[in-house]
Amino acid sequence: MKAVRFILGLGLLFLSASLLGAATHPVPLDKNTDSAKCIECHQDKTKGKFVHSAIATGCMSCHEVRVTKDVTRVKLITATPYSLCLTCHADKNAADLKGTVHPPAVRDCLKCHDPHTTDNKNQLLKPTSGRANENLCLTCHKQGLNVSDKGSRHAALDMGCETCHVTHKVGEKGKIEFDYHLTKAPPALCLDCHDPKDAGLIKAHQGQPFATANCVQCHDPHQSSQPKLMQAFTHAPFASGSCDTCHAPARDGKVVLTQSDTKALCVTCHSEQAEKIEKAKVQHPGAQGECIACHNPHAGRTPGFLQPDPVSACLACHSEQADKFKKAHLHQPAFKQGCATCHEPHGGDNPKLLRVQGNGLCLECHGPDSRPQKLESEHLLTIFNGKVKLPDDYYVKNKVPVLPLRYGLGHPVEGHPVGDVMDPANITKVKYPMSCLSCHQPHSSAQPGLLVKDQANGMAFCDTCHKNRIDMRVITK
């Protein structure tokens, strides 16, 4: 009897869940109600400056009437609004698109669009321009709203976000035009408004050629805490306007340096890096070349001014890692923050240029003794004894998990070791080798948890080592 009640209760639960998206209609309707009947009350859904083309196909192309006894409910013909939209707009299906998709477009069309009628083109709930309470984009994005007294704000923001962005534009991942849904890539986008022949711009750039440069490497396209939309991190000679430290006057529209080449120029100030590159036990071939192959000499969004960004700078040579970038679940430091979070870019003492060998590398962020240091003046955190700089909200924003380890035990369950298991008969001998990499991939995975061989999290994965589910202490090497 208890089993019957349980099954009945479960059935009611699923029935309730299925009706959750259905609204109870205020008056009874016949189950064969047509669109003409709907419009008798909902005429406002058919009139306006911009009316959704689906309205012409009739209300029942999207809605259905459910009559149960004396209760009338109206619901969508699909389980979710998103799946309904895709019945017509299949080209917007995020599952089929390559590259970076605007987050609301992944699952929630109604966050931006009205399904019936609106005063804005593309069925948008609000315009993409205007003040904070008027601009649809500023519902989520806060660019340009909080500019410091000494900062600067791009006037183009007042022209509307669609001046530079196309929300649903996607393409090859890693290209700025597609990653940021731009109408076109810089500098072409910037030159639509800013004439490189303008005398004021030429003077501001001290006569140096800039028409073919990537403008957003030096300038933030929205706002900055500094004048002239300077990026968050600037090279000292550039920030002070001392261009002649590195540049001679331009000749025939081309840059002329004060030294024979960029590397010779950089080491006049950064000799310690040149020494590290030369004397490193494990050398990085990429660091042997020109410094500007990786670093922008002027400014950037991150410390070190890596160009075009801290991930793409490395993938330019390490193309074998690019395929890992395509997996569904990426390790934040590897493919978002930057490879140099874990690797020494100029050379180091450990294999694969890792900053620390073994579990110490992972536990720098995920260990119970993780203690990032604050750089209050720069709004940054540092790890690895100050060698790596992170945004001050890095741990909170990325929800970095800190493992509850005690004496090397405690993950993924209490008492589970994360390091080598020693032989009780000979404590100098390793009985079962283990490290973070025994279970996890360091870069990416097709499954959450970054488990090895793209496996899903579950008992089947644990069975790799623990063949006896009755006694999990029995280990298979």
ZAGU-165389 format. One line per field, with one value per residue (C-alpha): chain; x negated, y negated, z negated; residue in one letter. Coordinates in steps of 0.2 Angstrom, whole numbers, plus 5000, padded with zeros to 4 digits. Example, Ala and Ser with C-alpha at 12.3 -4.5 7.8 and 13.67 -1.06 7.14 Angstrom:
2
kette	(A | A);
px	(4938 | 4932);
py	(5022 | 5005);
pz	(4961 | 4964);
rest	(A | S);
This chain:
477
kette	(A | A | A | A | A | A | A | A | A | A | A | A | A | A | A | A | A | A | A | A | A | A | A | A | A | A | A | A | A | A | A | A | A | A | A | A | A | A | A | A | A | A | A | A | A | A | A | A | A | A | A | A | A | A | A | A | A | A | A | A | A | A | A | A | A | A | A | A | A | A | A | A | A | A | A | A | A | A | A | A | A | A | A | A | A | A | A | A | A | A | A | A | A | A | A | A | A | A | A | A | A | A | A | A | A | A | A | A | A | A | A | A | A | A | A | A | A | A | A | A | A | A | A | A | A | A | A | A | A | A | A | A | A | A | A | A | A | A | A | A | A | A | A | A | A | A | A | A | A | A | A | A | A | A | A | A | A | A | A | A | A | A | A | A | A | A | A | A | A | A | A | A | A | A | A | A | A | A | A | A | A | A | A | A | A | A | A | A | A | A | A | A | A | A | A | A | A | A | A | A | A | A | A | A | A | A | A | A | A | A | A | A | A | A | A | A | A | A | A | A | A | A | A | A | A | A | A | A | A | A | A | A | A | A | A | A | A | A | A | A | A | A | A | A | A | A | A | A | A | A | A | A | A | A | A | A | A | A | A | A | A | A | A | A | A | A | A | A | A | A | A | A | A | A | A | A | A | A | A | A | A | A | A | A | A | A | A | A | A | A | A | A | A | A | A | A | A | A | A | A | A | A | A | A | A | A | A | A | A | A | A | A | A | A | A | A | A | A | A | A | A | A | A | A | A | A | A | A | A | A | A | A | A | A | A | A | A | A | A | A | A | A | A | A | A | A | A | A | A | A | A | A | A | A | A | A | A | A | A | A | A | A | A | A | A | A | A | A | A | A | A | A | A | A | A | A | A | A | A | A | A | A | A | A | A | A | A | A | A | A | A | A | A | A | A | A | A | A | A | A | A | A | A | A | A | A | A | A | A | A | A | A | A | A | A | A | A | A | A | A | A | A | A | A | A | A | A | A | A | A | A | A | A | A | A | A | A | A | A | A | A | A | A | A | A | A | A | A | A | A | A | A | A | A | A | A | A | A | A | A | A | A | A | A | A | A | A | A | A | A | A | A | A | A | A | A | A);
px	(5000 | 4986 | 4978 | 4994 | 4996 | 4978 | 4981 | 4997 | 4988 | 4974 | 4986 | 4995 | 4978 | 4974 | 4991 | 4989 | 4972 | 4979 | 4993 | 4981 | 4978 | 4997 | 5007 | 5024 | 5036 | 5048 | 5063 | 5068 | 5063 | 5068 | 5053 | 5055 | 5054 | 5047 | 5037 | 5052 | 5058 | 5041 | 5041 | 5058 | 5048 | 5030 | 5031 | 5016 | 5005 | 5009 | 5005 | 4990 | 4975 | 4967 | 4978 | 4970 | 4973 | 4979 | 4995 | 5001 | 5000 | 5012 | 5011 | 5012 | 4996 | 4987 | 5001 | 5013 | 5028 | 5029 | 5046 | 5047 | 5064 | 5069 | 5051 | 5044 | 5026 | 5016 | 4998 | 4985 | 4985 | 4967 | 4959 | 4949 | 4950 | 4933 | 4937 | 4953 | 4943 | 4931 | 4945 | 4944 | 4927 | 4917 | 4902 | 4901 | 4899 | 4884 | 4881 | 4877 | 4867 | 4848 | 4839 | 4845 | 4864 | 4872 | 4877 | 4896 | 4896 | 4891 | 4907 | 4918 | 4925 | 4938 | 4924 | 4922 | 4937 | 4956 | 4965 | 4980 | 4977 | 4965 | 4960 | 4942 | 4936 | 4931 | 4945 | 4933 | 4940 | 4931 | 4920 | 4901 | 4897 | 4902 | 4900 | 4897 | 4916 | 4920 | 4906 | 4909 | 4891 | 4888 | 4900 | 4885 | 4870 | 4864 | 4851 | 4850 | 4861 | 4848 | 4834 | 4822 | 4819 | 4802 | 4808 | 4815 | 4830 | 4832 | 4844 | 4850 | 4859 | 4872 | 4875 | 4881 | 4873 | 4878 | 4866 | 4852 | 4861 | 4872 | 4879 | 4881 | 4865 | 4854 | 4839 | 4822 | 4818 | 4803 | 4806 | 4811 | 4824 | 4834 | 4830 | 4837 | 4850 | 4843 | 4849 | 4832 | 4814 | 4803 | 4796 | 4808 | 4822 | 4814 | 4809 | 4828 | 4828 | 4810 | 4801 | 4782 | 4778 | 4786 | 4773 | 4778 | 4776 | 4759 | 4753 | 4760 | 4750 | 4735 | 4734 | 4732 | 4742 | 4757 | 4770 | 4766 | 4764 | 4777 | 4784 | 4792 | 4775 | 4771 | 4789 | 4804 | 4818 | 4831 | 4823 | 4807 | 4801 | 4788 | 4789 | 4791 | 4798 | 4782 | 4782 | 4780 | 4762 | 4750 | 4731 | 4722 | 4714 | 4731 | 4741 | 4729 | 4729 | 4711 | 4712 | 4694 | 4688 | 4692 | 4696 | 4687 | 4697 | 4707 | 4700 | 4711 | 4726 | 4716 | 4711 | 4692 | 4685 | 4670 | 4662 | 4659 | 4673 | 4687 | 4678 | 4662 | 4674 | 4683 | 4668 | 4661 | 4674 | 4679 | 4662 | 4667 | 4680 | 4666 | 4655 | 4669 | 4673 | 4654 | 4651 | 4667 | 4665 | 4680 | 4680 | 4695 | 4691 | 4705 | 4696 | 4680 | 4688 | 4695 | 4703 | 4717 | 4722 | 4731 | 4731 | 4739 | 4726 | 4739 | 4754 | 4766 | 4781 | 4770 | 4753 | 4739 | 4749 | 4750 | 4757 | 4770 | 4774 | 4766 | 4773 | 4772 | 4754 | 4749 | 4760 | 4752 | 4737 | 4745 | 4759 | 4760 | 4769 | 4781 | 4792 | 4794 | 4801 | 4816 | 4822 | 4837 | 4829 | 4813 | 4802 | 4803 | 4784 | 4780 | 4792 | 4798 | 4786 | 4770 | 4758 | 4745 | 4756 | 4748 | 4733 | 4717 | 4717 | 4699 | 4692 | 4691 | 4684 | 4699 | 4704 | 4717 | 4712 | 4724 | 4722 | 4723 | 4721 | 4735 | 4750 | 4743 | 4747 | 4766 | 4767 | 4760 | 4778 | 4788 | 4779 | 4785 | 4769 | 4771 | 4768 | 4768 | 4760 | 4769 | 4761 | 4774 | 4767 | 4769 | 4785 | 4776 | 4772 | 4756 | 4751 | 4735 | 4726 | 4731 | 4727 | 4745 | 4757 | 4776 | 4791 | 4796 | 4813 | 4805 | 4809 | 4827 | 4832 | 4825 | 4832 | 4815 | 4817 | 4806 | 4804 | 4807 | 4790 | 4782 | 4765 | 4768 | 4785 | 4803 | 4806 | 4818 | 4824 | 4819 | 4803 | 4799 | 4781 | 4775 | 4757 | 4746 | 4752 | 4737 | 4734 | 4738 | 4724 | 4711 | 4716 | 4702 | 4710 | 4725 | 4739 | 4751 | 4745 | 4758 | 4759 | 4772 | 4769 | 4774 | 4792 | 4792 | 4787 | 4778 | 4785 | 4802 | 4815 | 4831 | 4838 | 4840 | 4826 | 4812 | 4811 | 4798 | 4802 | 4818 | 4827 | 4843 | 4843 | 4850 | 4847 | 4842 | 4827 | 4823 | 4823 | 4807 | 4798 | 4811 | 4817 | 4825 | 4840 | 4843 | 4826 | 4819 | 4802 | 4798 | 4788 | 4783 | 4767);
py	(5000 | 4988 | 4992 | 4987 | 4971 | 4967 | 4970 | 4960 | 4946 | 4946 | 4945 | 4930 | 4922 | 4924 | 4918 | 4903 | 4899 | 4901 | 4888 | 4876 | 4867 | 4866 | 4851 | 4853 | 4844 | 4832 | 4838 | 4855 | 4859 | 4873 | 4884 | 4880 | 4861 | 4852 | 4836 | 4826 | 4829 | 4825 | 4808 | 4803 | 4799 | 4799 | 4787 | 4777 | 4792 | 4789 | 4770 | 4760 | 4752 | 4769 | 4785 | 4802 | 4810 | 4826 | 4817 | 4818 | 4837 | 4837 | 4839 | 4858 | 4858 | 4855 | 4858 | 4872 | 4873 | 4887 | 4890 | 4901 | 4902 | 4884 | 4877 | 4869 | 4867 | 4859 | 4865 | 4865 | 4879 | 4883 | 4886 | 4869 | 4853 | 4856 | 4872 | 4864 | 4849 | 4862 | 4870 | 4854 | 4847 | 4863 | 4853 | 4846 | 4863 | 4861 | 4880 | 4879 | 4862 | 4862 | 4849 | 4837 | 4835 | 4821 | 4829 | 4825 | 4832 | 4849 | 4852 | 4837 | 4827 | 4818 | 4809 | 4798 | 4800 | 4798 | 4812 | 4802 | 4783 | 4769 | 4752 | 4758 | 4767 | 4785 | 4787 | 4780 | 4776 | 4759 | 4749 | 4753 | 4734 | 4721 | 4720 | 4735 | 4737 | 4736 | 4746 | 4765 | 4770 | 4760 | 4772 | 4784 | 4774 | 4759 | 4752 | 4733 | 4731 | 4729 | 4719 | 4711 | 4692 | 4694 | 4707 | 4707 | 4713 | 4717 | 4705 | 4719 | 4727 | 4713 | 4719 | 4735 | 4752 | 4758 | 4745 | 4757 | 4774 | 4787 | 4797 | 4814 | 4813 | 4828 | 4836 | 4843 | 4843 | 4832 | 4819 | 4802 | 4798 | 4814 | 4816 | 4798 | 4799 | 4783 | 4776 | 4778 | 4780 | 4766 | 4755 | 4755 | 4753 | 4738 | 4730 | 4729 | 4714 | 4709 | 4702 | 4707 | 4691 | 4680 | 4668 | 4670 | 4689 | 4688 | 4676 | 4687 | 4701 | 4690 | 4692 | 4711 | 4722 | 4729 | 4732 | 4751 | 4754 | 4764 | 4749 | 4759 | 4765 | 4748 | 4741 | 4748 | 4746 | 4742 | 4733 | 4732 | 4726 | 4716 | 4702 | 4705 | 4722 | 4730 | 4749 | 4754 | 4759 | 4747 | 4748 | 4735 | 4725 | 4725 | 4720 | 4705 | 4700 | 4703 | 4711 | 4706 | 4718 | 4732 | 4722 | 4711 | 4700 | 4710 | 4712 | 4714 | 4719 | 4733 | 4735 | 4732 | 4738 | 4731 | 4749 | 4761 | 4772 | 4774 | 4787 | 4776 | 4762 | 4771 | 4778 | 4760 | 4760 | 4778 | 4786 | 4798 | 4806 | 4808 | 4817 | 4828 | 4833 | 4837 | 4846 | 4856 | 4874 | 4878 | 4865 | 4859 | 4858 | 4845 | 4833 | 4834 | 4823 | 4805 | 4799 | 4791 | 4808 | 4810 | 4793 | 4777 | 4763 | 4750 | 4757 | 4771 | 4777 | 4788 | 4787 | 4790 | 4783 | 4800 | 4799 | 4801 | 4809 | 4821 | 4836 | 4833 | 4827 | 4845 | 4854 | 4845 | 4857 | 4871 | 4875 | 4893 | 4885 | 4877 | 4892 | 4893 | 4875 | 4883 | 4894 | 4890 | 4887 | 4876 | 4874 | 4856 | 4852 | 4862 | 4855 | 4838 | 4831 | 4836 | 4850 | 4841 | 4843 | 4861 | 4860 | 4850 | 4841 | 4835 | 4852 | 4861 | 4876 | 4888 | 4899 | 4891 | 4875 | 4877 | 4865 | 4879 | 4898 | 4910 | 4906 | 4890 | 4882 | 4885 | 4882 | 4865 | 4860 | 4875 | 4880 | 4876 | 4866 | 4855 | 4837 | 4825 | 4809 | 4792 | 4778 | 4765 | 4750 | 4760 | 4770 | 4786 | 4803 | 4812 | 4830 | 4840 | 4828 | 4813 | 4820 | 4821 | 4807 | 4810 | 4798 | 4794 | 4803 | 4818 | 4831 | 4825 | 4822 | 4839 | 4848 | 4856 | 4872 | 4874 | 4892 | 4897 | 4907 | 4913 | 4922 | 4925 | 4933 | 4927 | 4926 | 4931 | 4938 | 4938 | 4949 | 4950 | 4946 | 4934 | 4938 | 4954 | 4968 | 4975 | 4993 | 4997 | 5010 | 4998 | 4980 | 4975 | 4984 | 4978 | 4991 | 4982 | 4966 | 4953 | 4934 | 4922 | 4928 | 4946 | 4940 | 4923 | 4915 | 4898 | 4889 | 4895 | 4909 | 4914 | 4917 | 4906 | 4909 | 4910 | 4929 | 4939 | 4946 | 4935 | 4946 | 4942 | 4940 | 4955 | 4973 | 4979 | 4967 | 4973 | 4991 | 4987 | 4989 | 4996 | 5012 | 5019 | 5007 | 5017 | 5013 | 4997 | 5000 | 5013 | 5004 | 5009 | 5002);
pz	(5000 | 4996 | 5013 | 5021 | 5012 | 5016 | 5035 | 5034 | 5025 | 5038 | 5052 | 5044 | 5042 | 5061 | 5066 | 5055 | 5063 | 5080 | 5076 | 5067 | 5084 | 5087 | 5082 | 5075 | 5087 | 5078 | 5087 | 5094 | 5112 | 5124 | 5128 | 5146 | 5143 | 5159 | 5161 | 5164 | 5147 | 5139 | 5148 | 5141 | 5125 | 5130 | 5144 | 5137 | 5142 | 5160 | 5161 | 5159 | 5168 | 5170 | 5170 | 5170 | 5187 | 5177 | 5172 | 5190 | 5189 | 5174 | 5156 | 5156 | 5166 | 5149 | 5136 | 5132 | 5121 | 5108 | 5099 | 5084 | 5076 | 5073 | 5074 | 5090 | 5092 | 5106 | 5109 | 5122 | 5135 | 5129 | 5112 | 5112 | 5121 | 5128 | 5137 | 5144 | 5151 | 5160 | 5169 | 5181 | 5176 | 5178 | 5184 | 5166 | 5157 | 5146 | 5147 | 5165 | 5165 | 5165 | 5154 | 5140 | 5139 | 5129 | 5113 | 5113 | 5131 | 5124 | 5115 | 5112 | 5127 | 5117 | 5106 | 5121 | 5133 | 5131 | 5140 | 5145 | 5148 | 5144 | 5148 | 5153 | 5168 | 5166 | 5153 | 5140 | 5123 | 5122 | 5134 | 5134 | 5131 | 5118 | 5099 | 5087 | 5084 | 5103 | 5111 | 5112 | 5112 | 5096 | 5087 | 5086 | 5092 | 5082 | 5094 | 5093 | 5078 | 5064 | 5071 | 5058 | 5058 | 5065 | 5078 | 5095 | 5104 | 5123 | 5131 | 5143 | 5128 | 5130 | 5148 | 5142 | 5140 | 5158 | 5165 | 5162 | 5157 | 5166 | 5151 | 5160 | 5171 | 5168 | 5177 | 5174 | 5155 | 5151 | 5164 | 5156 | 5169 | 5164 | 5145 | 5142 | 5156 | 5165 | 5181 | 5187 | 5180 | 5174 | 5180 | 5195 | 5182 | 5173 | 5190 | 5194 | 5182 | 5179 | 5194 | 5193 | 5203 | 5189 | 5183 | 5165 | 5165 | 5174 | 5160 | 5147 | 5154 | 5155 | 5174 | 5173 | 5185 | 5177 | 5191 | 5192 | 5174 | 5163 | 5154 | 5140 | 5135 | 5128 | 5126 | 5116 | 5128 | 5115 | 5100 | 5090 | 5073 | 5082 | 5095 | 5114 | 5111 | 5106 | 5103 | 5085 | 5086 | 5095 | 5099 | 5088 | 5103 | 5113 | 5097 | 5094 | 5113 | 5114 | 5132 | 5136 | 5123 | 5136 | 5152 | 5164 | 5176 | 5188 | 5205 | 5221 | 5210 | 5201 | 5183 | 5180 | 5163 | 5153 | 5154 | 5168 | 5163 | 5150 | 5140 | 5138 | 5134 | 5120 | 5111 | 5109 | 5094 | 5092 | 5091 | 5077 | 5089 | 5102 | 5089 | 5083 | 5101 | 5104 | 5088 | 5085 | 5082 | 5093 | 5107 | 5116 | 5135 | 5137 | 5125 | 5136 | 5149 | 5150 | 5134 | 5144 | 5151 | 5134 | 5126 | 5132 | 5129 | 5123 | 5113 | 5110 | 5100 | 5090 | 5081 | 5093 | 5108 | 5117 | 5134 | 5140 | 5123 | 5111 | 5118 | 5137 | 5135 | 5131 | 5143 | 5157 | 5155 | 5144 | 5157 | 5150 | 5135 | 5146 | 5148 | 5129 | 5130 | 5140 | 5125 | 5116 | 5099 | 5097 | 5082 | 5079 | 5077 | 5092 | 5105 | 5097 | 5085 | 5094 | 5096 | 5086 | 5070 | 5069 | 5081 | 5081 | 5098 | 5098 | 5092 | 5075 | 5065 | 5068 | 5082 | 5093 | 5086 | 5071 | 5057 | 5044 | 5046 | 5040 | 5031 | 5024 | 5041 | 5039 | 5020 | 5022 | 5027 | 5021 | 5005 | 4987 | 4984 | 5000 | 4994 | 5009 | 5005 | 5008 | 5018 | 5012 | 5022 | 5038 | 5034 | 5037 | 5028 | 5030 | 5028 | 5030 | 5019 | 5029 | 5046 | 5053 | 5052 | 5052 | 5051 | 5033 | 5035 | 5044 | 5030 | 5027 | 5046 | 5051 | 5036 | 5034 | 5023 | 5008 | 5003 | 4985 | 4984 | 4968 | 4968 | 4987 | 4985 | 4989 | 5008 | 5016 | 5000 | 4982 | 4979 | 4998 | 5001 | 5014 | 5014 | 5014 | 5003 | 4993 | 4989 | 4971 | 4971 | 4978 | 4976 | 4988 | 5002 | 5012 | 5013 | 5023 | 5033 | 5033 | 5038 | 5043 | 5061 | 5056 | 5058 | 5066 | 5082 | 5080 | 5095 | 5100 | 5102 | 5111 | 5093 | 5077 | 5065 | 5078 | 5075 | 5085 | 5101 | 5102 | 5090 | 5081 | 5062 | 5054 | 5047 | 5065 | 5063 | 5046 | 5052 | 5062 | 5045 | 5033 | 5041 | 5025 | 5021 | 5005 | 4998 | 5006 | 4998 | 5011 | 5024 | 5042 | 5048);
rest	(M | K | A | V | R | F | I | L | G | L | G | L | L | F | L | S | A | S | L | L | G | A | A | T | H | P | V | P | L | D | K | N | T | D | S | A | K | C | I | E | C | H | Q | D | K | T | K | G | K | F | V | H | S | A | I | A | T | G | C | M | S | C | H | E | V | R | V | T | K | D | V | T | R | V | K | L | I | T | A | T | P | Y | S | L | C | L | T | C | H | A | D | K | N | A | A | D | L | K | G | T | V | H | P | P | A | V | R | D | C | L | K | C | H | D | P | H | T | T | D | N | K | N | Q | L | L | K | P | T | S | G | R | A | N | E | N | L | C | L | T | C | H | K | Q | G | L | N | V | S | D | K | G | S | R | H | A | A | L | D | M | G | C | E | T | C | H | V | T | H | K | V | G | E | K | G | K | I | E | F | D | Y | H | L | T | K | A | P | P | A | L | C | L | D | C | H | D | P | K | D | A | G | L | I | K | A | H | Q | G | Q | P | F | A | T | A | N | C | V | Q | C | H | D | P | H | Q | S | S | Q | P | K | L | M | Q | A | F | T | H | A | P | F | A | S | G | S | C | D | T | C | H | A | P | A | R | D | G | K | V | V | L | T | Q | S | D | T | K | A | L | C | V | T | C | H | S | E | Q | A | E | K | I | E | K | A | K | V | Q | H | P | G | A | Q | G | E | C | I | A | C | H | N | P | H | A | G | R | T | P | G | F | L | Q | P | D | P | V | S | A | C | L | A | C | H | S | E | Q | A | D | K | F | K | K | A | H | L | H | Q | P | A | F | K | Q | G | C | A | T | C | H | E | P | H | G | G | D | N | P | K | L | L | R | V | Q | G | N | G | L | C | L | E | C | H | G | P | D | S | R | P | Q | K | L | E | S | E | H | L | L | T | I | F | N | G | K | V | K | L | P | D | D | Y | Y | V | K | N | K | V | P | V | L | P | L | R | Y | G | L | G | H | P | V | E | G | H | P | V | G | D | V | M | D | P | A | N | I | T | K | V | K | Y | P | M | S | C | L | S | C | H | Q | P | H | S | S | A | Q | P | G | L | L | V | K | D | Q | A | N | G | M | A | F | C | D | T | C | H | K | N | R | I | D | M | R | V | I | T | K);
